Amino acid sequence: MPFVATEEILRIIYAFNPWWSGRATKIPTFRRIAFDACWERLFDPSIRRGVLLSGPRRVGKSTVLAQLAEMLIQQGVDPKRVVYLSLDNPFLKMLTLAEIMVIYEENVRGAASEVDTFLLLDEVQYSKEWDLFLKFFIDHRPDFRIVATGSASLKQKHDTIDSGVGRWVTIPMPTLSFYEFLKIRGCELPEVDPDLKLHQVAELHSGEMQDMARRFRITLPEFQRYLLVGGFPETAKSEDIDYCQRLIREDVVERVLKRDMVALFGIRKVSELERLFIYLCLRSGSILSVRNCASEIGTTASTVDNYLQCLENANLIYQLSMADWGGKKLLRERSKYYLVDAALRNAVLLKGDEIMTDPNELGVIVETAVLRHLFAYSYFDSPKVAYWRDSKTDKEVDVIVKSPRYTIPVEVKYRTSAHIDSSDGLVKFSFQDTEVTNAYMVSKEDKDFGLVTFRDHPVKYLKIPAHIFVYLLGNAEHRKWGRRARKPMSQG
């Protein structure tokens, strides 16, 4: 036990759980998709009580835990059996979770019973040996149901605690989808069938597509704002772009690079890591040569490889390998890297409204937004997500999402006029892969909204404006996680 007295630790634990003393707390009413996913899995008998909520900083993970606590108490759970702990607290970091739970059980919970205790652990990666604690509790303490959140390092530990069917489930919590962005801002939503699936749009005739484009025009100003400030709940609700970018730089980027990465991954040369992150911002979506990158930022190739893995584990970047679809391989050495949200790049590079008139900048930002939505939409299907390049012609497809059930090729051409012809990479890939039924070109203009087909080739090529494409994917993501009616749960 550390030098801090038990009474002091107990005081801190009480401060994190005001409902133990009957005090009211102000909790945001807007709920991310992850709230329903966590709630459903807390009471799923096939899951042995372990839920891991993972995502970048400032996406609302702590808020989800607070909302879960509020809902549990509203549905009749004894407040003292709802335990929230913020494990990046400097006092709590001095103890193991096992030691904290001894203090809780001896001083708050009392004798064990058949009634469940709900343990809500925020930023769990800061606790000593958290993975061993959770594995033990999931296996040997069935009277506890656990939800843990983390911004970094959880991928490294996940395999350690994930042995055993049904022991643990991971729920990703990315930045806001465009659909959630509109919801959190209280915007008017387009009048379309809420159950409309992306592939069904290709079945519409041209008049119906133009009518859909007209209905979606109300979302265009918000889409431009989404591209600027991104999908962080706090920045989504602010109208001050300078404030939004300062918040992202200070609270998301710098805190992760200068604090999380040092504490969790043992990064010593933070200046090298910062240079790499800026390098990635400047070259987002380009093929990364590790050797060239190492030379330019003044370090070794092995260091760059290590830093890239750390940045991915910290939920700051996506890695997109090149698919050698003939050999069914993903070629990591030819990878592209994207930030998990375009707003990170905008904030670091201090780019504001002027990017809306720069076609090259807009192309990178829209591609990043499309990638975020494809990753989240396809998560349940454990797909391979890659890009494709024909070695003979250098024709490319920006993103390929391949699962056992489907293959979705997507090309982003966010420009004034977007055309599809038989020489395009999208068409060449679709001719080679017999599993493709629908391919998508994400465009800019309403006039480009339409279907293209080729003689004696069954694939449907849908040109679709970016704001419609990401809205439909975000709505589908919402449906996939399932907003089931929350029925009163049973205890015992």
C-alpha positions, 0 to 999 in steps of 0.5 A: 500500500502506498504512503497515501492513507486509505482515508484519502483514497476513499475520499477521492473514490467518493468524489468520483461517485457523487451518487453515493452521497445522493448528489446530482450530476449534470450529464450530457443528454446526447448519446453516442452509438457506443452507449447503446452498444455498451448497455446491450452487452452489459446484459448479454448473457453470452458475454462474460461481463467484460466490455472494452470501449476504445477510441481517441481522446475527447470522443466522449468515452467518459460521458458514456460511462457517466450516462451508463451510471445514470441509467443504472441508478434510474433503473433501480441499481443500488447507487453504491453498486455503481462504481466509476473510477478515473484511473489517470488520477495521480493518487489512483495510479499509485495503487493497483486495481486490486488494492482499490477494490479492497478499499471499496469492498471493505468501506463502501460495498459491504458483503457480497451478494447475488446482486451485481456490482457495475465497475466503470473504469475510465482510462484503464491503461493508466492502472498498474497491471490492469489487464491481469486484474480484468482477466481475473475479475472476469473469470472469478468474480461473476458478481461484477460487470465491467466496462473499461475505456482507454485511449491508448495501448489497449490493442497491445494488451487485448490479446492477453485478456481475450483468450476464452470465448465470450470473455471480452468484447471490444466496442470501438468509439471513433470520432463522430460520424457525419450522421452523429455530427448532425444529431449532436448539433440539432440539425434538420436531417434530410427526408429519406427512408431511415432504413435506406442502405447504400447498395439500394441507392444504385437501384434508384432511377435517375429522377429519384437520385436527383430528388435525393440530392435535393433533399440532402442539400440542407446538409452541405453547409454542415458537411463543410463544417464537419470537414473543418472541425471534425468529429469531436463532440466538444468542437462539433458544438462550438462555432469558433473554429480557432478555439476548436483547433486550439482544443484539438492541438492541446487536448488531443494531439499534444496530450497524447504525444507528450503524455500518453506516449511517454507514459504508456510506450516509454517514448523518450525522444518526443521531438522525433515523434512530433516530427513524424506526426507532422510528417504524416499530416503533410503526407496524409494518404500518400505511400510512406517510405519508412527509410525516406521518412527516417532520413527526413526526420533524423532517426532510424527506420526501426524507430519510425516503424515503432512510432507508427505502431504506437500512433496506431495503438494510440488511436491517432492514425489509420494504416492502409496496406496495399492489397496484392489481391492476386496473392491475397496479401497486404503489403505493409511496406507500401502502406499509406497512413491517414489521421483518424479524423481530418480535423487533427491534420487541419489543427496541426497545420493551422488550416482553416476556411481556405481549404474549402477552395483548395481541391488538393486539400479537400481531396485529402480531407474527404478521403480521410472522412470516407475512410473513417466511415468505412472502417466504422461501418464494416467493423462487425465483419472483421474486414481487410481494409486496404488500397489497391494499385495495378503494378502495370498501369499504376491505376489505384482504388483508394479503399477496398473493404473486403469481408467474407460477405462482400467486397466494396471498392471506393474511389474518392474524386472530390472535384468539379467533375467526376467521370468513370471510364473503362480505364479507371482503377475502380473498373479494372479492379472490379473486373478482376474481383468477381465478388464485387457487385457495387463499386462507388466513386465519391464525388462532389457535385449533385450533377455527378450523382448517377449510375454507370454500367459497362456492357457485359459487366454486371458491376454497378458503378455509383457516383455519389456525392460525399455528403450523401455517402458518409451520411448513409454510412453513418446511419448504417453504422447507427443501425448495425450497432442497434438501438434496441429499446432499453428494457428494465434489466433483471439482477441476480 
